[in-house]
């Protein structure tokens, strides 16, 4: 019975952390057979260096606090799986995109296996992974992959869920980046309409989508002076709503205000005659 519990405990230990632990045990056992003197010190130096490298590799996949939680709760515990996803999100916040993708790629199979492909945590992790890979060239056809994800999000969470709206907004951004302006404009407008009706006109996603739609219309290559002037007026309305709903100190509101000021400073004076 005791041996069965030991095996279960070992299985609770993250695969990534089994290597440094095994290296530490092997180093300690090996030291017993090395004569005291220069050889022993050489053995210890090599062993410490190797274990340190293994620890860094293990921590890259699963941070030590999460590995400890996995030892206590088990690798399939929902809180452990959620913590692994959060560790990837925190890496992304620090600008470590490669590390974030690395952690998500290793967490996703466990999320699918334990929680199922339609669980909100699985879909959230999949969405984050897809957005990062799509933004940094890690997908051969990012739009098709995003459309598949949007289909799953809509089916499971509904068209007005914040995660679905975020994915639809990302798709609109990618259409714009790929130069598919008409499709992007339609996609942004759809996000604004759906978000307004489901999460409200003052939500972040609604206001950001309105801003992006206005910027797209202002920067269109076929935009007329009247179109550009209308876009300036619309962005002014967006800024007013952002500052009212989010606060003037909000980073998104502040950056949109700066863009509006830039547009206004370069806006032609309607009283001046056109330049030939």
C-alpha positions in Angstrom: 0.0 0.0 0.0 2.8 2.3 0.9 4.6 1.7 -2.5 1.4 2.5 -4.3 1.1 5.9 -2.5 4.8 6.6 -3.4 4.1 5.9 -7.1 1.1 8.2 -7.0 3.3 10.9 -5.3 5.9 10.6 -8.0 3.3 10.9 -10.7 2.1 14.1 -9.1 5.5 15.5 -9.6 5.6 17.5 -12.9 7.5 15.7 -15.7 9.6 18.9 -16.2 10.7 18.8 -12.5 11.5 15.1 -12.5 14.8 15.7 -14.4 16.4 18.2 -11.9 15.2 16.0 -9.0 16.7 13.0 -10.6 19.9 14.8 -11.4 20.2 15.9 -7.8 19.7 12.4 -6.5 22.2 11.0 -9.1 24.7 13.7 -8.1 24.4 12.8 -4.4 24.8 9.1 -5.0 27.7 9.7 -7.4 29.5 11.8 -4.8 29.6 8.7 -2.5 31.9 6.9 -4.9 34.2 9.8 -5.7 37.4 10.0 -3.7 37.7 13.0 -1.4 39.9 15.7 -3.0 40.1 17.4 -6.3 37.9 14.9 -8.1 35.2 15.3 -5.6 35.2 19.1 -6.0 35.1 18.7 -9.8 32.2 16.3 -9.5 30.3 18.7 -7.3 30.9 21.7 -9.6 29.7 19.7 -12.6 26.7 18.3 -10.8 25.6 21.7 -9.4 25.9 23.3 -12.9 23.9 20.5 -14.5 21.2 20.5 -11.8 21.0 24.4 -12.1 20.5 24.1 -15.9 17.8 21.4 -15.4 16.1 23.6 -12.8 16.0 26.5 -15.3 14.5 24.3 -18.0 11.9 23.0 -15.6 11.0 26.4 -14.4 10.6 27.6 -18.0 7.8 25.1 -18.5 6.2 25.1 -15.0 7.3 27.6 -12.4 8.3 26.1 -9.0 5.3 27.4 -7.0 2.9 25.7 -9.5 5.1 22.5 -9.4 4.7 22.5 -5.6 0.9 22.9 -6.0 0.9 20.0 -8.5 2.8 17.9 -6.0 0.1 18.6 -3.3 -3.1 18.6 -5.5 -2.1 16.6 -8.6 -1.4 17.6 -12.1 -5.1 17.3 -13.2 -6.5 19.6 -10.5 -8.4 22.5 -12.2 -6.6 25.1 -10.1 -3.2 23.7 -11.1 -4.2 23.8 -14.8 -5.6 27.3 -14.4 -2.3 28.4 -12.7 -0.3 27.1 -15.7 -2.4 29.2 -18.1 -2.0 32.2 -15.8 1.8 31.7 -15.8 1.7 32.0 -19.5 -0.4 35.2 -19.4 2.0 36.7 -16.9 5.0 35.9 -19.2 3.1 37.7 -22.0 2.6 40.8 -19.7 6.4 40.8 -19.2 6.9 40.8 -23.0 8.2 37.2 -23.0 6.0 36.0 -25.9 8.1 32.9 -26.7 7.9 31.7 -23.1 4.2 32.3 -23.0 3.6 30.3 -26.1 5.9 27.6 -24.8 3.9 27.2 -21.6 0.6 27.3 -23.3 1.6 24.7 -25.9 2.4 22.3 -23.0 -0.6 23.1 -21.0 -3.2 22.8 -23.7 -3.1 19.0 -24.2 -3.7 18.6 -20.4 -6.5 21.1 -20.5 -8.2 19.3 -23.3 -7.6 15.9 -21.7 -8.9 16.8 -18.2 -11.5 19.6 -18.8 -12.5 18.9 -22.4 -12.1 21.0 -25.5 -15.3 23.0 -24.8 -14.4 24.1 -21.3 -14.1 27.9 -20.9 -10.6 27.5 -19.5 -9.5 25.4 -22.5 -11.1 27.9 -24.9 -9.4 30.8 -23.1 -6.0 29.2 -23.3 -6.5 28.3 -26.9 -7.6 31.8 -27.8 -4.5 33.4 -26.0 -2.2 30.9 -27.7 -3.7 31.5 -31.1 -3.6 35.3 -30.8 0.1 35.2 -29.8 1.1 32.9 -32.5 -0.9 34.8 -35.1 0.6 38.1 -34.1 4.2 36.8 -34.3 4.1 34.7 -37.4 3.6 31.3 -35.8 0.6 30.2 -37.9 0.6 29.4 -41.6 -3.1 30.6 -42.0 -4.0 32.6 -38.9 -7.4 33.8 -40.3 -8.6 30.3 -40.9 -7.5 29.2 -37.4 -9.2 32.2 -35.8 -12.4 31.5 -37.7 -12.4 28.0 -36.4 -11.9 29.3 -32.8 -14.7 31.9 -33.2 -17.0 29.1 -34.3 -16.2 27.1 -31.2 -16.5 30.1 -28.9 -19.8 31.1 -30.4 -21.2 27.6 -30.1 -20.1 27.2 -26.5 -20.2 30.7 -25.0 -22.4 32.6 -27.4 -21.8 35.4 -29.8 -21.9 38.2 -27.2 -19.5 36.6 -24.7 -16.3 38.8 -24.0 -14.0 36.0 -25.2 -16.0 35.6 -28.4 -15.9 39.4 -29.0 -12.2 39.5 -28.3 -11.6 36.8 -30.9 -13.8 38.5 -33.4 -12.0 41.8 -32.8 -8.6 40.1 -33.3 -9.9 38.7 -36.6 -10.9 42.2 -37.7 -7.4 43.5 -36.8 -5.7 40.7 -38.9 -8.0 41.5 -41.9 -6.9 45.1 -41.6 -3.2 44.2 -41.4 -3.6 41.9 -44.4 -5.0 44.8 -46.4 -8.5 43.4 -46.7 -10.0 46.8 -45.8 -13.6 46.2 -46.8 -13.8 42.9 -44.9 -12.1 44.5 -41.9 -14.5 47.4 -41.8 -17.5 45.1 -41.9 -15.9 42.9 -39.2 -15.2 45.9 -36.9 -18.7 47.2 -37.4 -20.2 43.8 -36.5 -18.1 43.7 -33.3 -19.4 47.2 -32.4 -23.0 46.2 -32.9 -22.7 42.8 -31.1 -20.7 44.2 -28.2 -23.1 47.2 -27.7 -26.0 44.9 -27.5 -24.4 42.3 -25.2 -21.8 44.0 -22.9 -22.9 47.6 -23.3 -21.7 50.7 -25.1 -19.3 51.6 -22.4 -17.4 48.3 -22.3 -13.7 48.2 -23.2 -14.3 46.0 -26.3 -17.1 48.2 -27.6 -15.1 51.4 -27.3 -11.9 49.9 -28.7 -13.7 48.4 -31.6 -15.3 51.8 -32.3 -11.9 53.4 -32.2 -10.4 50.9 -34.6 -13.3 51.2 -37.0 -12.9 55.0 -37.1 -9.1 54.8 -37.6 -9.6 52.3 -40.5 -12.1 54.7 -42.2 -9.8 57.6 -41.7 -6.8 55.8 -43.1 -8.4 54.2 -46.1 -6.6 54.9 -49.3 -9.9 55.8 -51.0 -11.1 58.1 -48.2 -12.4 61.5 -49.3 -11.7 64.7 -47.3 -15.3 64.5 -46.2 -14.7 60.9 -45.0 -11.6 62.0 -43.1 -13.5 64.9 -41.5 -16.3 62.6 -40.4 -13.8 60.2 -38.9 -12.2 63.0 -36.9 -15.6 63.9 -35.5 -16.4 60.3 -34.7 -13.1 59.8 -33.0 -13.8 62.8 -30.9 -17.1 61.2 -29.8 -15.2 57.9 -29.0 -12.7 59.8 -26.9 -15.4 61.5 -24.9 -17.1 58.2 -24.2 -13.8 56.6 -23.3 -12.9 59.3 -20.8 -16.3 59.2 -19.3 -16.5 55.4 -19.0 -12.8 54.5 -18.5 -11.4 57.7 -17.1 -9.1 60.2 -18.8 -6.0 58.5 -17.2 -6.9 55.1 -18.8 -4.0 54.2 -21.2 -6.4 53.4 -24.1 -8.3 56.7 -23.6 -5.1 58.7 -23.3 -3.5 57.2 -26.5 -6.8 57.7 -28.4 -6.9 61.3 -27.2 -3.3 61.9 -28.5 -4.3 60.4 -31.9 -7.3 62.7 -32.0 -5.1 65.7 -31.3 -2.7 64.7 -34.0 -5.5 64.4 -36.5 -6.8 67.8 -35.5 -3.4 69.4 -35.9 -3.1 68.2 -39.5 -6.7 68.7 -40.4 -7.0 71.1 -43.4 -8.7 74.4 -42.6 -12.1 74.3 -44.4 -11.9 78.1 -45.1 -8.7 77.7 -47.1 -9.0 77.1 -50.9 -7.9 73.5 -52.0 -4.3 73.1 -53.1 -3.9 72.3 -56.8 
